[in-house]
Amino acid sequence: MPDATGGDDLVVGIDLGGTKALGVVLDPASDDGPLLVQRVPTPRGADALIEALDGLAADLGKQARAHYGRGIGAVGLGAPGLVDRSGVFRFGANLPDVVDVNVADRLQEVVGVPVAVDNDATCAAWGEHERGAARGRDHAALVTLGTGIGAGFVVAGQIMRGAEGFAGEAGHMVVDPSGPICPCGRRGCWERFGSGRGLRRLGVEAAEAGIADRIVELAGGDTGDVQGEHVTAAAAEGDAQAQAVMASFGWWVALGIANLVDLFDPDVVVVGGGLVRAGSVVMDPIRAAYEGEAYGASHRRAVPIVQAELGEQAGAVGAALLGAARA
């Protein structure tokens, strides 16, 4: 990918998900947002995945050369699961066909530039720390609310990775040992309550109890078709039943956040992921439920809970910046 005819000072950042990969081209020396953005489907299997990531990086590199006359000097990748410090993707529930694969080495071999691979939420936390809602904060926690829950932490201005690189799997904290079974195999993980799937479950339960009329109406009249977006849409309309569901959801999210605050004492908690696109409909119940939940709440500074600024690009931006550090 490098090209001796011009500067290879741009970086590609890729946020890999279970269904799609979002790639950006970033100038690490500028505070501007991504220069280019592109999405591709996530294929199944390690070989197909490496090929798709290589293709995405190569295509973005060609566009960067064509539009800006500059090449790509590094690639950063955020992957949804356990990524060790050497860039080996060990396990991820959303990538069941990719186990113990050295993604960093394999991708670097085909793209021909330095590659950094980290957990996707860790990348998002770094993106928000460097260019988003946690900028200027030495201690920050990021929580992503999507299909599941991801988390990343910045401690003393540095990414916290842990001994193996696996830190941040907060979605699998057990908050109810008798709760529903999680895809990870345990019961009552936080993401079974505070994620998109958790919101859907709360909405279905309310519908089956006959206390979610507008939610069911938005779902086409079938309780089994209720999704999280139907709950947030009804709540945004002012429907009291939907707002009650959101209050319950907010409590579950706040419970996990309070645990993280007790553990890490951050300056700020940034909440991102697809769910927060609903804005205050999601954020207000979380903030309201959080008040008083942290240990010794009346004797400590209130930790602000803020909405992520980089949106769906946070992981890709953070990955790009981590890739730049490897160049």
DRENDO-1510 file (C-alpha; in Angstrom, 1 decimal, always signed):
<recs>
REC; n; res; u; v; w
REC; 1; MET; +0.0; +0.0; +0.0 .
REC; 2; PRO; +2.8; +2.6; +0.6 .
REC; 3; ASP; +3.7; +4.7; -2.4 .
REC; 4; ALA; +7.1; +6.3; -2.8 .
REC; 5; THR; +5.6; +9.0; -5.0 .
REC; 6; GLY; +4.0; +10.8; -2.1 .
REC; 7; GLY; +3.6; +11.1; +1.6 .
REC; 8; ASP; +2.2; +8.0; +3.3 .
REC; 9; ASP; +0.9; +10.0; +6.3 .
REC; 10; LEU; -2.8; +9.2; +6.4 .
REC; 11; VAL; -4.2; +6.2; +8.4 .
REC; 12; VAL; -7.0; +3.8; +7.9 .
REC; 13; GLY; -9.2; +3.0; +10.9 .
REC; 14; ILE; -11.7; +0.1; +10.8 .
REC; 15; ASP; -14.4; -0.7; +13.3 .
REC; 16; LEU; -15.3; -4.4; +12.7 .
REC; 17; GLY; -18.7; -5.5; +13.7 .
REC; 18; GLY; -20.7; -8.8; +13.5 .
REC; 19; THR; -22.5; -7.6; +10.3 .
REC; 20; LYS; -20.4; -4.7; +8.9 .
REC; 21; ALA; -17.0; -3.1; +9.0 .
REC; 22; LEU; -16.8; +0.7; +8.9 .
REC; 23; GLY; -13.6; +2.1; +7.6 .
REC; 24; VAL; -12.3; +5.7; +7.7 .
REC; 25; VAL; -9.3; +7.6; +6.5 .
REC; 26; LEU; -7.9; +10.0; +9.0 .
REC; 27; ASP; -5.2; +12.6; +9.1 .
REC; 28; PRO; -3.6; +12.0; +12.6 .
REC; 29; ALA; -2.0; +15.4; +12.5 .
REC; 30; SER; -5.3; +17.2; +12.1 .
REC; 31; ASP; -8.3; +17.5; +14.5 .
REC; 32; ASP; -10.6; +17.3; +11.5 .
REC; 33; GLY; -13.0; +14.4; +11.2 .
REC; 34; PRO; -12.5; +11.5; +8.8 .
REC; 35; LEU; -11.6; +12.4; +5.2 .
REC; 36; LEU; -13.3; +9.3; +3.8 .
REC; 37; VAL; -15.8; +6.8; +5.1 .
REC; 38; GLN; -16.8; +3.4; +3.7 .
REC; 39; ARG; -18.7; +0.3; +4.8 .
REC; 40; VAL; -18.5; -3.3; +3.8 .
REC; 41; PRO; -20.4; -6.4; +5.0 .
REC; 42; THR; -18.6; -8.7; +7.5 .
REC; 43; PRO; -18.0; -12.1; +5.9 .
REC; 44; ARG; -17.8; -15.4; +7.8 .
REC; 45; GLY; -14.5; -17.2; +8.4 .
REC; 46; ALA; -11.0; -16.0; +9.1 .
REC; 47; ASP; -9.7; -16.1; +5.5 .
REC; 48; ALA; -12.7; -14.2; +4.1 .
REC; 49; LEU; -12.5; -11.7; +6.9 .
REC; 50; ILE; -8.8; -10.9; +6.2 .
REC; 51; GLU; -9.6; -10.6; +2.5 .
REC; 52; ALA; -12.5; -8.2; +3.2 .
REC; 53; LEU; -10.4; -6.0; +5.5 .
REC; 54; ASP; -7.5; -5.9; +3.1 .
REC; 55; GLY; -10.0; -4.9; +0.3 .
REC; 56; LEU; -11.5; -2.2; +2.4 .
REC; 57; ALA; -8.1; -0.8; +3.4 .
REC; 58; ALA; -6.8; -0.9; -0.2 .
REC; 59; ASP; -9.9; +0.8; -1.6 .
REC; 60; LEU; -9.7; +3.6; +1.0 .
REC; 61; GLY; -6.0; +3.9; +0.2 .
REC; 62; LYS; -6.7; +4.3; -3.5 .
REC; 63; GLN; -9.4; +6.9; -2.8 .
REC; 64; ALA; -7.0; +8.8; -0.5 .
REC; 65; ARG; -4.4; +8.9; -3.2 .
REC; 66; ALA; -6.9; +10.0; -5.8 .
REC; 67; HIS; -8.5; +12.7; -3.7 .
REC; 68; TYR; -5.7; +14.0; -1.5 .
REC; 69; GLY; -2.5; +12.8; -3.2 .
REC; 70; ARG; -1.4; +11.1; +0.0 .
REC; 71; GLY; -1.0; +7.5; +0.9 .
REC; 72; ILE; -1.7; +5.3; +3.9 .
REC; 73; GLY; +1.0; +4.7; +6.4 .
REC; 74; ALA; -0.8; +2.5; +8.9 .
REC; 75; VAL; -4.0; +0.6; +9.6 .
REC; 76; GLY; -5.8; +0.3; +12.9 .
REC; 77; LEU; -8.6; -2.2; +13.6 .
REC; 78; GLY; -11.1; -2.5; +16.4 .
REC; 79; ALA; -12.5; -6.0; +16.8 .
REC; 80; PRO; -15.6; -7.1; +18.8 .
REC; 81; GLY; -14.1; -9.5; +21.4 .
REC; 82; LEU; -11.0; -10.6; +23.2 .
REC; 83; VAL; -7.9; -9.2; +21.5 .
REC; 84; ASP; -4.6; -9.9; +23.2 .
REC; 85; ARG; -1.6; -7.6; +23.3 .
REC; 86; SER; +0.0; -9.2; +20.3 .
REC; 87; GLY; -3.1; -8.6; +18.1 .
REC; 88; VAL; -4.5; -12.1; +18.2 .
REC; 89; PHE; -8.3; -12.2; +18.1 .
REC; 90; ARG; -9.0; -14.9; +20.7 .
REC; 91; PHE; -12.8; -15.0; +20.8 .
REC; 92; GLY; -15.9; -12.9; +20.1 .
REC; 93; ALA; -19.5; -13.9; +20.3 .
REC; 94; ASN; -20.3; -11.9; +17.2 .
REC; 95; LEU; -17.5; -13.5; +15.2 .
REC; 96; PRO; -18.0; -17.2; +16.0 .
REC; 97; ASP; -16.0; -18.4; +13.0 .
REC; 98; VAL; -12.9; -16.4; +14.0 .
REC; 99; VAL; -11.1; -18.0; +17.0 .
REC; 100; ASP; -7.4; -17.6; +18.0 .
REC; 101; VAL; -6.5; -15.8; +14.7 .
REC; 102; ASN; -3.5; -13.5; +14.6 .
REC; 103; VAL; -5.4; -10.8; +12.8 .
REC; 104; ALA; -2.6; -8.2; +13.2 .
REC; 105; ASP; +0.1; -10.3; +11.5 .
REC; 106; ARG; -2.1; -11.6; +8.8 .
REC; 107; LEU; -3.6; -8.2; +7.9 .
REC; 108; GLN; -0.1; -6.6; +8.0 .
REC; 109; GLU; +1.2; -9.2; +5.6 .
REC; 110; VAL; -1.4; -8.3; +3.0 .
REC; 111; VAL; -1.7; -4.5; +3.5 .
REC; 112; GLY; +2.1; -4.0; +3.7 .
REC; 113; VAL; +2.0; -1.3; +6.4 .
REC; 114; PRO; +2.0; -1.4; +10.3 .
REC; 115; VAL; -1.3; -2.7; +11.7 .
REC; 116; ALA; -2.6; -2.2; +15.3 .
REC; 117; VAL; -5.5; -4.4; +16.5 .
REC; 118; ASP; -7.5; -3.7; +19.7 .
REC; 119; ASN; -10.9; -4.3; +21.1 .
REC; 120; ASP; -13.6; -2.2; +19.4 .
REC; 121; ALA; -14.8; -0.5; +22.6 .
REC; 122; THR; -11.3; +0.2; +23.6 .
REC; 123; CYS; -10.8; +1.9; +20.3 .
REC; 124; ALA; -14.0; +3.9; +20.7 .
REC; 125; ALA; -12.9; +5.0; +24.2 .
REC; 126; TRP; -9.6; +6.3; +22.7 .
REC; 127; GLY; -11.4; +8.0; +19.9 .
REC; 128; GLU; -13.7; +9.9; +22.4 .
REC; 129; HIS; -10.7; +10.7; +24.6 .
REC; 130; GLU; -8.7; +12.1; +21.8 .
REC; 131; ARG; -11.3; +13.8; +19.7 .
REC; 132; GLY; -14.7; +13.5; +21.4 .
REC; 133; ALA; -16.6; +13.8; +24.6 .
REC; 134; ALA; -13.8; +12.8; +26.9 .
REC; 135; ARG; -11.2; +15.1; +25.4 .
REC; 136; GLY; -9.0; +16.6; +28.2 .
REC; 137; ARG; -10.1; +14.0; +30.8 .
REC; 138; ASP; -7.3; +11.9; +32.3 .
REC; 139; HIS; -9.7; +9.2; +33.6 .
REC; 140; ALA; -12.7; +8.2; +31.4 .
REC; 141; ALA; -15.0; +5.3; +30.9 .
REC; 142; LEU; -16.8; +4.7; +27.7 .
REC; 143; VAL; -19.9; +2.4; +27.6 .
REC; 144; THR; -21.4; +1.5; +24.2 .
REC; 145; LEU; -25.1; +0.4; +24.1 .
REC; 146; GLY; -25.8; -1.6; +21.0 .
REC; 147; THR; -26.9; -5.2; +20.4 .
REC; 148; GLY; -24.7; -5.9; +23.5 .
REC; 149; ILE; -22.6; -3.7; +25.8 .
REC; 150; GLY; -19.0; -2.8; +25.3 .
REC; 151; ALA; -16.7; -0.7; +27.5 .
REC; 152; GLY; -13.3; +0.9; +27.3 .
REC; 153; PHE; -11.3; +2.8; +29.9 .
REC; 154; VAL; -8.7; +5.5; +29.9 .
REC; 155; VAL; -6.7; +5.7; +33.1 .
REC; 156; ALA; -4.1; +8.5; +33.7 .
REC; 157; GLY; -4.4; +9.4; +30.1 .
REC; 158; GLN; -3.6; +5.9; +28.9 .
REC; 159; ILE; -5.7; +3.1; +27.5 .
REC; 160; MET; -6.3; +0.4; +30.1 .
REC; 161; ARG; -5.8; -3.0; +28.5 .
REC; 162; GLY; -5.1; -5.3; +31.4 .
REC; 163; ALA; -2.5; -8.0; +31.7 .
REC; 164; GLU; -3.6; -9.9; +28.5 .
REC; 165; GLY; -5.3; -7.1; +26.7 .
REC; 166; PHE; -8.8; -8.3; +27.6 .
REC; 167; ALA; -9.9; -5.4; +29.9 .
REC; 168; GLY; -13.2; -3.8; +29.2 .
REC; 169; GLU; -15.7; -6.7; +28.9 .
REC; 170; ALA; -18.1; -4.9; +31.3 .
REC; 171; GLY; -21.2; -6.2; +29.4 .
REC; 172; HIS; -20.5; -9.6; +30.9 .
REC; 173; MET; -20.5; -8.4; +34.5 .
REC; 174; VAL; -23.2; -10.5; +36.2 .
REC; 175; VAL; -25.8; -8.2; +37.7 .
REC; 176; ASP; -28.5; -10.9; +38.3 .
REC; 177; PRO; -27.3; -14.5; +38.8 .
REC; 178; SER; -30.8; -15.7; +38.3 .
REC; 179; GLY; -31.4; -13.6; +35.2 .
REC; 180; PRO; -31.7; -14.7; +31.5 .
REC; 181; ILE; -29.0; -16.8; +29.9 .
REC; 182; CYS; -26.4; -14.8; +28.0 .
REC; 183; PRO; -24.8; -15.9; +24.7 .
REC; 184; CYS; -21.6; -16.2; +26.6 .
REC; 185; GLY; -23.1; -19.1; +28.6 .
REC; 186; ARG; -23.6; -17.3; +31.9 .
REC; 187; ARG; -26.8; -15.9; +33.5 .
REC; 188; GLY; -27.7; -12.3; +34.2 .
REC; 189; CYS; -24.9; -10.5; +32.4 .
REC; 190; TRP; -25.3; -6.7; +32.3 .
REC; 191; GLU; -25.9; -6.7; +28.6 .
REC; 192; ARG; -28.9; -8.9; +28.9 .
REC; 193; PHE; -30.6; -5.9; +30.6 .
REC; 194; GLY; -28.9; -2.7; +29.5 .
REC; 195; SER; -28.4; -3.3; +25.7 .
REC; 196; GLY; -30.6; -3.1; +22.6 .
REC; 197; ARG; -31.5; -6.8; +23.2 .
REC; 198; GLY; -32.3; -5.9; +26.9 .
REC; 199; LEU; -34.6; -3.0; +25.9 .
REC; 200; ARG; -36.4; -5.3; +23.5 .
REC; 201; ARG; -36.9; -7.9; +26.2 .
REC; 202; LEU; -38.3; -5.2; +28.6 .
REC; 203; GLY; -40.6; -4.0; +25.8 .
REC; 204; VAL; -41.9; -7.5; +25.0 .
REC; 205; GLU; -42.5; -8.2; +28.7 .
REC; 206; ALA; -44.5; -5.0; +29.0 .
REC; 207; ALA; -46.5; -5.8; +25.9 .
REC; 208; GLU; -47.3; -9.3; +27.2 .
REC; 209; ALA; -48.4; -7.8; +30.4 .
REC; 210; GLY; -50.8; -5.5; +28.5 .
REC; 211; ILE; -49.1; -2.3; +29.5 .
REC; 212; ALA; -47.5; -1.3; +26.2 .
REC; 213; ASP; -50.3; -0.3; +23.9 .
REC; 214; ARG; -48.5; +2.3; +21.8 .
REC; 215; ILE; -45.4; +0.2; +21.6 .
REC; 216; VAL; -47.3; -2.8; +20.2 .
REC; 217; GLU; -49.2; -0.5; +17.8 .
REC; 218; LEU; -45.8; +0.8; +16.4 .
REC; 219; ALA; -44.7; -2.9; +16.1 .
REC; 220; GLY; -47.7; -3.6; +13.9 .
REC; 221; GLY; -49.9; -5.1; +16.5 .
REC; 222; ASP; -47.8; -8.2; +17.3 .
REC; 223; THR; -46.1; -8.4; +20.7 .
REC; 224; GLY; -43.5; -10.7; +19.4 .
REC; 225; ASP; -42.4; -8.1; +16.8 .
REC; 226; VAL; -41.6; -5.4; +19.5 .
REC; 227; GLN; -38.1; -4.0; +19.1 .
REC; 228; GLY; -36.2; -1.5; +21.1 .
REC; 229; GLU; -36.8; +1.2; +18.5 .
REC; 230; HIS; -40.5; +0.9; +19.0 .
REC; 231; VAL; -40.0; +1.5; +22.7 .
REC; 232; THR; -37.9; +4.6; +22.1 .
REC; 233; ALA; -40.2; +6.0; +19.5 .
REC; 234; ALA; -43.2; +5.6; +21.7 .
REC; 235; ALA; -41.4; +7.2; +24.6 .
REC; 236; ALA; -40.3; +10.1; +22.4 .
REC; 237; GLU; -44.0; +10.7; +21.6 .
REC; 238; GLY; -44.7; +11.1; +25.3 .
REC; 239; ASP; -46.4; +7.7; +25.9 .
REC; 240; ALA; -46.4; +7.0; +29.6 .
REC; 241; GLN; -46.2; +3.2; +29.3 .
REC; 242; ALA; -43.2; +3.4; +27.0 .
REC; 243; GLN; -41.5; +5.9; +29.3 .
REC; 244; ALA; -42.0; +3.5; +32.2 .
REC; 245; VAL; -40.1; +0.8; +30.2 .
REC; 246; MET; -37.4; +3.3; +29.5 .
REC; 247; ALA; -37.1; +4.1; +33.2 .
REC; 248; SER; -36.6; +0.4; +33.9 .
REC; 249; PHE; -34.0; +0.2; +31.1 .
REC; 250; GLY; -32.3; +3.3; +32.4 .
REC; 251; TRP; -32.0; +1.8; +35.9 .
REC; 252; TRP; -30.3; -1.3; +34.5 .
REC; 253; VAL; -27.8; +0.8; +32.6 .
REC; 254; ALA; -27.2; +3.1; +35.6 .
REC; 255; LEU; -26.6; +0.0; +37.8 .
REC; 256; GLY; -23.7; -1.1; +35.6 .
REC; 257; ILE; -22.4; +2.4; +35.3 .
REC; 258; ALA; -22.4; +2.9; +39.0 .
REC; 259; ASN; -20.3; -0.3; +39.4 .
REC; 260; LEU; -17.8; +1.0; +36.9 .
REC; 261; VAL; -17.6; +4.4; +38.7 .
REC; 262; ASP; -17.0; +2.5; +42.0 .
REC; 263; LEU; -14.2; +0.5; +40.4 .
REC; 264; PHE; -12.4; +3.2; +38.3 .
REC; 265; ASP; -13.5; +6.6; +39.6 .
REC; 266; PRO; -13.5; +8.3; +36.2 .
REC; 267; ASP; -13.7; +12.0; +35.5 .
REC; 268; VAL; -16.6; +11.3; +33.0 .
REC; 269; VAL; -18.7; +8.4; +31.7 .
REC; 270; VAL; -19.3; +8.6; +27.9 .
REC; 271; VAL; -22.3; +6.6; +26.6 .
REC; 272; GLY; -22.2; +5.7; +22.9 .
REC; 273; GLY; -23.5; +3.0; +20.6 .
REC; 274; GLY; -26.5; +2.8; +18.4 .
REC; 275; LEU; -29.1; +3.3; +21.2 .
REC; 276; VAL; -28.0; +6.8; +22.1 .
REC; 277; ARG; -29.0; +8.1; +18.7 .
REC; 278; ALA; -32.3; +8.5; +20.4 .
REC; 279; GLY; -30.7; +11.2; +22.5 .
REC; 280; SER; -32.5; +12.4; +25.7 .
REC; 281; VAL; -35.1; +9.6; +25.4 .
REC; 282; VAL; -32.3; +7.2; +26.4 .
REC; 283; MET; -29.9; +9.5; +28.2 .
REC; 284; ASP; -32.3; +11.2; +30.6 .
REC; 285; PRO; -33.6; +7.9; +32.2 .
REC; 286; ILE; -30.0; +6.7; +32.7 .
REC; 287; ARG; -28.9; +10.0; +34.3 .
REC; 288; ALA; -32.0; +10.0; +36.5 .
REC; 289; ALA; -31.5; +6.4; +37.7 .
REC; 290; TYR; -27.8; +6.9; +38.3 .
REC; 291; GLU; -28.3; +9.6; +40.9 .
REC; 292; GLY; -27.3; +8.2; +44.3 .
REC; 293; GLU; -26.3; +4.8; +42.9 .
REC; 294; ALA; -22.5; +5.1; +43.2 .
REC; 295; TYR; -21.0; +4.2; +46.6 .
REC; 296; GLY; -20.9; +7.1; +49.0 .
REC; 297; ALA; -22.8; +9.3; +46.4 .
REC; 298; SER; -23.4; +12.1; +48.8 .
REC; 299; HIS; -19.7; +12.3; +49.7 .
REC; 300; ARG; -18.2; +12.4; +46.2 .
REC; 301; ARG; -18.2; +14.5; +43.2 .
REC; 302; ALA; -21.0; +13.7; +40.8 .
REC; 303; VAL; -19.5; +12.0; +37.7 .
REC; 304; PRO; -21.1; +13.4; +34.5 .
REC; 305; ILE; -22.7; +11.0; +32.2 .
REC; 306; VAL; -22.5; +12.4; +28.7 .
REC; 307; GLN; -23.4; +11.3; +25.2 .
REC; 308; ALA; -20.6; +10.3; +22.8 .
REC; 309; GLU; -19.7; +12.9; +20.2 .
REC; 310; LEU; -18.2; +10.8; +17.5 .
REC; 311; GLY; -21.3; +8.6; +17.0 .
REC; 312; GLU; -20.8; +5.4; +15.0 .
REC; 313; GLN; -17.3; +6.6; +13.9 .
REC; 314; ALA; -15.8; +6.5; +17.4 .
REC; 315; GLY; -14.3; +3.0; +17.1 .
REC; 316; ALA; -12.9; +3.6; +13.6 .
REC; 317; VAL; -11.4; +7.0; +14.6 .
REC; 318; GLY; -9.8; +5.5; +17.7 .
REC; 319; ALA; -8.5; +2.5; +15.7 .
REC; 320; ALA; -7.0; +4.9; +13.2 .
REC; 321; LEU; -5.2; +6.9; +15.9 .
REC; 322; LEU; -3.9; +3.7; +17.5 .
REC; 323; GLY; -2.7; +2.6; +14.1 .
REC; 324; ALA; -0.9; +5.9; +13.6 .
REC; 325; ALA; +1.0; +5.3; +16.9 .
REC; 326; ARG; +2.4; +2.1; +15.3 .
REC; 327; ALA; +3.6; +3.8; +12.1 .
</recs>
